[in-house]
Amino acid sequence: MSTPSPVVISVITPSFRQAGWLKLCAASVADQRAPGLEVEHIVQDSLSGPEVAEAVRPFPGISLNSEKDEGMYDAINRGWTKARGDILCWLNCDEQYLPGTLEVVAAYFRDHPETEVLFADAVIVDDEGGYVCSRQVLTPHLYHTLTCHLQTFSCATFFRASLIREKNFKLDSRWKADGDADLIIRMLQSGVRMAAMGRYLSTFVDHGGNLGLSPLAQQEHRERRAETPKIIQLLKPLWKLLHRLRRWSHGHYRPEPLAYEIYTPASPQRRVHVEVPQPTFYWAARMQ
């Protein structure tokens, strides 16, 4: 019998003057090894300078591309154009994959051939790697996403490459902070098949300067909502209530104890194990 070809997962990291975080992000991708899995990590840097090359030097498997881009989403599109993976994703510099993430993702897509987009849960941490809160996600609902927000995380979202290569789903670079919501909305409107697996696969650092929590992001949220039909906007309280009921029914307001392992500024070469006996869903920065 012939040996099956390995599943190739291509991870794109858009980079601009975040070399310190990039080292930790790259380490979390570099240790994603498993039989039958090949990981391609492409760093798409917008001419940050020599410190980026120095940050990725310990990881010889990384492909570093330094070229001017039109923002984060344009950088991701450029990376996807270069990628050869069966599964595509992106991981920002201040995000990490947890141990075994890409093996789990490859197995899920293998066992669920109908799924085109996979969402997973994320652990929110502070800039030292300490626990902030748990964010468990559901498959997005179109009207809730149009009128409220995208409740999934790009660091725990994975796409079949056919969506990008054959169906031409690309990120719209006119958005600078809300492009992932725009992409998921277009996919929902087109009937793309999605699933949420209910497992923590990544970490997101809440360091106070996150683009998704910025005034620019809020402005783009408002611009996107303004393009939504009025009747859908008027029913926003209903979509919000339904979303909260879905979360409640899945136990998201009562998260179970968890543990995670992460690279930190104090431990950039070895993951630190963190136990969370009393987790919370409450994320103060998002609630403000």
N, C-alpha and C positions, 0 to 999 in steps of 0.2 A: 504493500500500500504506500502511496505517496504521502509525504508529510504535508499537512495543510499549510498554506502560506500564513505568516503571522499577520495579525491585525495591526495596522499602522494607525496610531493616533497622533495627529499633528496639533501641537499646542502653540498658539501665537501669543507672544507677549509684546504689546506696544510699550515703547520706552521713551521717556524724555526726562532727563535729569533726575533719575531715581535710582542711581547705582547702588545705594545702600540697601534699599528694599529688593532690588533685582537680584542681589546675591542670595537672599533667602528664598525668593521665588524660584530661582534656577535650581537651588539645592533640592527643593521639594518636588521638582519635575525629574531631576537626575536620578533620584532613588526609586522611581516608579518602574521596577523591573519585574517581569513575570514571564514564564514560558508561553510562547505563542503571541507575545506582545512586542511591538517595536514602537518606541516613542520618538517622535521628531519634535524638537523644540526650536522654534524660530523666533528670535528677538528682532523686532522691527523698531529700530531706534531712529529718532528724528534729530540726528547730528548733535547728540548731547556732549560729545567730547571723549577723550581717551579713558575717562574713568569707567565708562560702560564696558569697553573691551577688557579692562582690568577686572571688572566685577565678574565677567563670564569666563575669564581665563581658566579657572579651576574645572570648568565643565567642557571638555573638548567636543562633546556631542552637540553643542549648541551651534546653530547657524545664526551669525550676527549680520544683519543688514543695516547699514547706516545710510539713510537717504532722507531728504526733506519730504515731509508729508503734510497733509491738510488737517491733521488732528488724529485723535486716537482711533476713530472708526475707519478713517482712510488707511491708517497703518495696519489695522487688522485685515482689511480687504487685501492690501498688498501682500501680507503674510499668507492669507488663504490662497492667493493666486500662485504662490511659490510652493505651497504644501502638497504633499503626495499622500496624505493619510486617507483612510477609509472613514475616519471619524475626525471632525474638526471642532476646535474649541479655542477659547482665549482665556488667558490668566494674566491679570494686571500685575505690575511690579509689586504692589503691596498686598498681594493675595498668595495663598499657598494651597497645594493639594495635600490632603492627609495621606498617611501611608496606605498603599494598595488601591488608591482611587482609580487609576486608569485601568487596572486589571478588572475591577468591579464594573466599570463602564463598558469595557470590551465584552465582558461576559453578558451584560444586560442586552446590549445590541445584538449579540449572537443569538440569545434565547428569545428575543422579541423582535423578529424581523419586520413587524408592522410599525414599530416605533421609529419616528424620524428625528424627534427632538426629545432628549432626556433631561429632566431637572432633578436636582438633589438638594439636600439641606446644607446649611452653612453654619459655622460657629463664628460669631463676632468676637474679636479679641482687641485688646488695646495695643499700643505701640511697643509694649514689652512682651507681648504674647499672652497676657493675662486674660481670663475669661470676662466677657461683657454680657453676652446673651446668646440664646439659641434661636436660630431662624429656620423653622421648618416650613416647607413650601408645598403648594398644590399646583396642579396644572392650571395655567392661567385661564381666566374667564374673559372673553373679549370685552364685554361692556364694563366690567370692573376695571380692566386695564386701561380702557379708553378714558374713563372718567376719574379714576383714582390714581393708581400707580401699578407698576409691574412689581409683583411681590416675589419674583424669583431673582436669583443672583447669577450674573454672567460667569462667575468663578465656579459655579456648579451647574452649568448648562453645556450640553454636548449635542452636536449636530451630525447627522449622516452627511458625508461629503456630497452626495448627489443633490442635496438641496441647494448647495452653493454652485456646484459645477454644471448641473443639468437644468435645474429649475431657476437658476440665476438669482437666488436670494442673497443680496449683499447688504451691508450696512450703509445707510444713507449718510454721507459725510457732511451734509448740511447741518446735521445735529452734532453738537459738541459734547453733550452730557446725557442725552436721552435716546441715543441711537439704538440701544438694545431693546427698549420698549417699542420703538417704531418697528424694528425687525420682527419681534414676536407678534405684534398686532397684525402685520401683513401676513405672517404665516398663519395666524388664527383665521383671518379672513379668507385665506386660500385653502383651508381645510387640512393643513399639515397635521399629521398624527403625532400627538405628544403624550408623554407619561412622566410621572413623578415617582421616584423610587423610595422616598422616605428613609434616607440614610445620609449621615453627615459625611461629605466628601471633600470639603474645602474650608479654609478660613479667610475671613475678610477683616482687615485691620481698620478699626475706627480710630484714626489719628487726628481727626479734626480738620483735615484738609481734603477729604474725599470729594471727588468731582460729583458723585451722585447725590451728595447732601448739600451741594453748593447753591448759592443764589442763581447761578446760571442754569443749573438743573431745574430749579423751581420755575424759572422763567420759561424754559422749554416745555415743562409740564403744562403750563398755562397755554402756551402756543398750540400744543398738540390737542389739548382739550377743546380749544376754540374751533378746531377743525372737525369736531365730533358733532353729529346731528343733534339738534336741540332736544328732541324727545328723549334721546339716550342720556343727555346731560341732566334733564329734569328728573330722571329716575335714578340719579346717583345714590340717594339714600337707600334705595332698594338693593342696588348692586353691592353697596358696602355691607348691608345687613346680611345678604346672602353669603358674601365672602366670609364674614365673621362666623356665621353658622357653620359653614364648611370647615373652617379652622377648628371651631369648638368640637365638631363631630369627629374630627381626626385627632383630637387630643393635643392640639398645638398650644393651648393655653395652660397645659399641664405637662411640660416636657419632662422626660425621664432623666435620671442621672446619667452622665456621660463622661468620657475621658477622651483627650485628644493629644496628639504629638505634633510639635511645631518647631521650626527653626526660629530663633530669636536673635535680636542684636547682640545679646550676651552669649549666645550659643549658636553661632552661624554654621558650624560644621557637624553638629549633632542635635537631633531632635530632643526637645524637652517634653516630658510626660506631665500632663496636667489632669488632675481629677476634679470633676465638678459634681459634688454630691447633691447640691441644691440649685439646679439650673433655673433660669427665668426666660420668659419670652419677651420681657419688657426691654426695649432698646431706647434709652433716654434720648440719644441724639436724633433718632428718627421720629420720636414723639413730639419734639419741640416744634 
